[in-house]
């Protein structure tokens, strides 16, 4: 008999029929003798409806009042889900973030959870009740309602699971798991039965939007087993595991992530003097532009080329910043390219397997795809290529690293 | 510099434009140096929208979860009103019933207020803030959200005003005050500048739906000066006063109330034995039928006639009950009439003025209106007449007791 925390997002509770389906799913776990705590989001569309009311009044509403407003969305859902469970004959009880209580800091609209009091939940579970908790919201030390920002319901669920030492935190969403890559790009993309936290973090930060990155970090930190699964189709989804808990035969590469949202900038002929990097990136950061990849070669001669990527929306602004930096530093020129894409292979297996990088580069070379930038981390290799080659690169790598579904299905 | 508690109902905050108008009205008091606490209802239609969501799930939803659900309606309004005030440059802060806190008993959907903690409000007022409180809702000792039942926002406002010892509790509604009688029946009906609590209670219980009777009782009990005024048109409305505070020259009669919702039943030839009344009304009450007026004459002979009125909706059921009572008691027969109306004159002045009753009866007799039942209280005389004479009776009495607006305007 296990304790499950089950999180249902906005589309999963978007209509009365879906709320009733969610109640049935929860009940099926309860019927097997498990304890269940459900964490729910606002019905899809509701948060936007509330925000549009506030935007009619003010273009810059008070964050405190914004939290009071939007937190009603989840409150409506907890009541309706509890009623639907009761209608199925289950004992159920709802809690707002304040009632639990989920203590946060006072950073309205983007609060961080500091502590969760699980006494109420535990008492209800002991009495055989299903507990239904409002995601996304909490309360600060002064009793003000706070919210955790978009996607905060995932974080709520993980935090509740951590505080309760739940056996598993299940995130129900509209996809049935984590895939080796985007199935819209690679037909043979395969659902993973499991993936490690580190891999999931790399995949999430690279644009696989299945889970909020913050909730994955949180789950990793508190060692909460996380499972992504679909509200709409049956299946075991994808379990996000800790490295030690993994199957013996882990593939070298778990997945291929990609991102079309970047642009590449190069400052050519930067004098090789101490502090040059910070004199370049300081003004960029001061302009509130976030930098992703950074590459600088060892200087030959007395100058070097300094290259980095930013979000494509910042492309024009960053060029303006760099032009004055170039003048200041005495660099030769600024070049840029906003039709690039980033492709990354992710996998904890590459730690112990030599030759992963060269296999990747060979594969791309075989397709005549030129690599513009390379950046590596312990479990990820990212390359920047011309955007037009993106789909080709992802498909070729997917096959090269044995990720295609056909191979797996033959097992 | 006074402290005002201002209550705005659902139609007063029914749209963003109206919320902005409410904010302007509040600000106009603040600009004059007054402190203001606003108590607000859900936007009109919102409570029904929420109830219809719950009714899709359950025909008999848990009262606890129903309170969690519908209390979001006022929570949305407090946030929007606070934002609208801030947009006008006012400092404003919202509170839910829980945050205040408004402590109630645990009778979900019809809770009663037990205590209000005014520390938070007082601190905010000291800082020059306008405080915006969610009406209709509270919290029980266990931290569960409760609601006070329909019309509960008036009660919230009065209770907050009492706890704060406010100078005045202003109830903004869609009428501009309390009238001598229904202006739809008597064109010359006149808005009253003031009316006593006792009179208001009699008027309210007789169907003048300006204020919830419970909030009037509450205001009377805690000696909170209450004013009814319009959100939409300027004016001083009607002040509900305590008898001692009144003007010297109070009219004998303040208003004429009426009610078409009743039916009259008579048990003819009831044996004059002890306990007969309870043997009649016991079964009626057991059938959950509420009785309004009761008249029994002193028995001549050995039998008496026992007459009472009930809501017209209960007419058929009460006849069935009475037929078996008649058999049981050995009464002769049951008669009934569901095309009657009740007309009442109300006024604290009648205490010190003889002849009010005879003036009323003379007036009706002069119009050939037959009186079917009479019932009196200290500040009210009610008669039951045939329904078809209702408008005529109300107009005649309105003139007879010098209530017509033309007379007043000439003062």
Interface residues (C-beta under 8 A of the other chain):
Chain A: X16 X19 X20 X50 X53 X54 X56 X57 X58 X61 X62 X64 X65 X66 X68 X69 X71 X72 X75 X76 X78 X79 X80 X82 X83 X84 X86 X87 X93 X94 X96 X98 X99 X143 X144 X145
Chain B: X16 X19 X20 X50 X53 X54 X56 X57 X58 X61 X62 X64 X65 X66 X68 X69 X71 X72 X75 X76 X78 X79 X80 X82 X83 X84 X86 X87 X93 X94 X96 X98 X99 X143 X144 X145
